Amino acid sequence: MRDLRPAEVAARLAALAALYVPDTVDEGRARLRADRMAPAAFAADVANRLEELRALDELTQYLHAPSRATR
């Protein structure tokens, strides 16, 4: 299981925010057109999104667990 201490989660979110570069509408459309042209990339995209969902699930379970102060 990943390190889900609040400081580590905050650091990871800050790193992700620093990496984020939004697309313009035209860039987004071009990227979507390119994605449609490359079906081999579909499996890799699905795997990446599944990994992201699993990480979010882990975080959600951690945040909704009984008080961590008693552990």
Backbone as CSV, one residue per row, in Angstrom:
resi,resn,N_x,N_y,N_z,CA_x,CA_y,CA_z,C_x,C_y,C_z
1,MET,0.852,-1.190,0.000,0.000,0.000,0.000,0.890,1.243,0.000
2,ARG,0.451,2.259,-0.661,1.215,3.495,-0.763,1.209,4.256,0.547
3,ASP,2.186,5.153,0.691,2.264,6.005,1.873,1.171,7.059,1.775
4,LEU,0.189,6.984,2.662,-0.950,7.892,2.593,-0.992,8.865,3.764
5,ARG,0.163,9.125,4.359,0.192,10.138,5.414,-0.193,11.487,4.793
6,PRO,-0.896,12.330,5.531,-1.363,13.607,4.966,-0.264,14.422,4.290
7,ALA,0.910,14.485,4.879,1.995,15.267,4.277,2.422,14.668,2.935
8,GLU,2.450,13.330,2.849,2.835,12.674,1.607,1.767,12.860,0.530
9,VAL,0.499,12.786,0.928,-0.595,12.996,-0.021,-0.553,14.434,-0.535
10,ALA,-0.358,15.379,0.357,-0.284,16.792,-0.049,0.890,17.023,-0.995
11,ALA,2.024,16.398,-0.712,3.189,16.546,-1.589,2.910,15.959,-2.964
12,ARG,2.261,14.814,-3.003,1.939,14.178,-4.291,0.962,15.031,-5.087
13,LEU,-0.058,15.565,-4.411,-1.019,16.428,-5.098,-0.351,17.698,-5.614
14,ALA,0.576,18.255,-4.849,1.310,19.443,-5.299,2.160,19.118,-6.525
15,ALA,2.794,17.946,-6.524,3.613,17.539,-7.674,2.735,17.355,-8.902
16,LEU,1.570,16.747,-8.739,0.659,16.563,-9.863,0.146,17.904,-10.385
17,ALA,-0.166,18.821,-9.475,-0.644,20.143,-9.890,0.431,20.885,-10.673
18,ALA,1.690,20.733,-10.265,2.788,21.403,-10.971,2.978,20.834,-12.376
19,LEU,2.655,19.571,-12.575,2.817,18.931,-13.878,1.655,19.210,-14.829
20,TYR,0.525,19.612,-14.290,-0.680,19.771,-15.099,-0.565,20.979,-16.028
21,VAL,-0.778,20.740,-17.297,-0.830,21.806,-18.296,-2.131,21.612,-19.069
22,PRO,-3.089,22.516,-18.889,-4.373,22.327,-19.572,-4.232,22.495,-21.076
23,ASP,-5.035,21.743,-21.811,-5.094,21.864,-23.269,-5.981,23.049,-23.639
24,THR,-5.661,23.670,-24.768,-6.634,24.582,-25.359,-7.691,23.703,-26.017
25,VAL,-8.783,24.301,-26.427,-9.832,23.528,-27.088,-9.271,22.865,-28.347
26,ASP,-8.509,23.616,-29.136,-7.948,23.055,-30.367,-6.955,21.936,-30.076
27,GLU,-6.117,22.098,-29.050,-5.162,21.045,-28.684,-5.892,19.789,-28.223
28,GLY,-6.941,19.979,-27.437,-7.723,18.843,-26.965,-8.374,18.093,-28.113
29,ARG,-8.934,18.839,-29.050,-9.561,18.190,-30.215,-8.534,17.423,-31.038
30,ALA,-7.350,18.025,-31.227,-6.291,17.357,-31.998,-5.836,16.084,-31.284
31,ARG,-5.706,16.158,-29.955,-5.287,14.984,-29.182,-6.328,13.878,-29.280
32,LEU,-7.608,14.249,-29.189,-8.669,13.248,-29.297,-8.701,12.615,-30.680
33,ARG,-8.485,13.414,-31.724,-8.428,12.862,-33.082,-7.261,11.886,-33.201
34,ALA,-6.110,12.249,-32.647,-4.930,11.381,-32.713,-5.180,10.086,-31.941
35,ASP,-5.870,10.182,-30.801,-6.176,8.989,-30.012,-7.068,8.030,-30.798
36,ARG,-7.994,8.574,-31.564,-8.875,7.718,-32.367,-8.103,7.005,-33.468
37,MET,-7.012,7.620,-33.911,-6.223,7.038,-34.986,-5.271,5.951,-34.479
38,ALA,-5.045,5.866,-33.164,-4.078,4.921,-32.604,-4.766,3.952,-31.652
39,PRO,-5.489,2.953,-32.179,-6.212,2.028,-31.291,-5.287,1.185,-30.409
40,ALA,-4.019,1.004,-30.806,-3.100,0.221,-29.984,-2.850,0.902,-28.639
41,ALA,-2.975,2.211,-28.595,-2.751,2.953,-27.350,-3.925,2.806,-26.385
42,PHE,-5.052,2.306,-26.875,-6.247,2.188,-26.049,-5.991,1.343,-24.802
43,ALA,-5.370,0.180,-24.965,-5.112,-0.710,-23.821,-4.226,-0.036,-22.785
44,ALA,-3.214,0.682,-23.238,-2.326,1.384,-22.309,-3.085,2.487,-21.573
45,ASP,-3.950,3.209,-22.288,-4.754,4.252,-21.652,-5.685,3.662,-20.598
46,VAL,-6.304,2.543,-20.932,-7.198,1.887,-19.970,-6.417,1.456,-18.733
47,ALA,-5.244,0.878,-18.926,-4.422,0.440,-17.792,-4.029,1.627,-16.920
48,ASN,-3.658,2.741,-17.539,-3.283,3.930,-16.771,-4.459,4.472,-15.973
49,ARG,-5.621,4.511,-16.587,-6.800,5.027,-15.884,-7.231,4.080,-14.761
50,LEU,-7.079,2.790,-14.985,-7.397,1.828,-13.940,-6.463,1.997,-12.749
51,GLU,-5.187,2.232,-13.017,-4.229,2.478,-11.937,-4.600,3.740,-11.156
52,GLU,-5.015,4.785,-11.866,-5.448,6.015,-11.199,-6.674,5.758,-10.330
53,LEU,-7.627,4.989,-10.852,-8.829,4.679,-10.080,-8.494,3.868,-8.830
54,ARG,-7.568,2.925,-8.970,-7.173,2.139,-7.799,-6.508,3.016,-6.750
55,ALA,-5.676,3.961,-7.188,-5.030,4.880,-6.248,-6.067,5.747,-5.549
56,LEU,-7.062,6.223,-6.289,-8.126,7.015,-5.672,-8.946,6.174,-4.697
57,ASP,-9.166,4.906,-5.045,-9.891,4.012,-4.148,-9.112,3.811,-2.851
58,GLU,-7.794,3.603,-2.969,-6.961,3.448,-1.771,-7.037,4.694,-0.892
59,LEU,-6.937,5.857,-1.516,-6.997,7.108,-0.767,-8.349,7.258,-0.087
60,THR,-9.431,6.939,-0.810,-10.769,7.042,-0.239,-10.936,6.099,0.947
61,GLN,-10.463,4.866,0.806,-10.554,3.916,1.918,-9.766,4.414,3.123
62,TYR,-8.594,4.971,2.867,-7.758,5.492,3.954,-8.454,6.657,4.649
63,LEU,-8.993,7.576,3.858,-9.628,8.768,4.442,-10.913,8.442,5.189
64,HIS,-11.598,7.367,4.796,-12.852,7.011,5.432,-12.698,5.920,6.490
65,ALA,-11.466,5.518,6.739,-11.225,4.499,7.767,-11.486,5.087,9.151
66,PRO,-11.747,4.207,10.123,-11.905,4.710,11.505,-10.681,5.521,11.908
67,SER,-10.850,6.324,12.899,-9.798,7.250,13.337,-8.418,6.608,13.346
68,ARG,-7.496,7.250,12.653,-6.123,6.764,12.587,-5.356,7.113,13.859
69,ALA,-5.896,7.962,14.701,-5.219,8.358,15.929,-5.114,7.201,16.921
70,THR,-6.017,6.212,16.788,-6.009,5.085,17.727,-5.146,3.937,17.260
71,ARG,-4.523,4.061,16.088,-3.690,2.971,15.551,-2.302,2.992,16.123
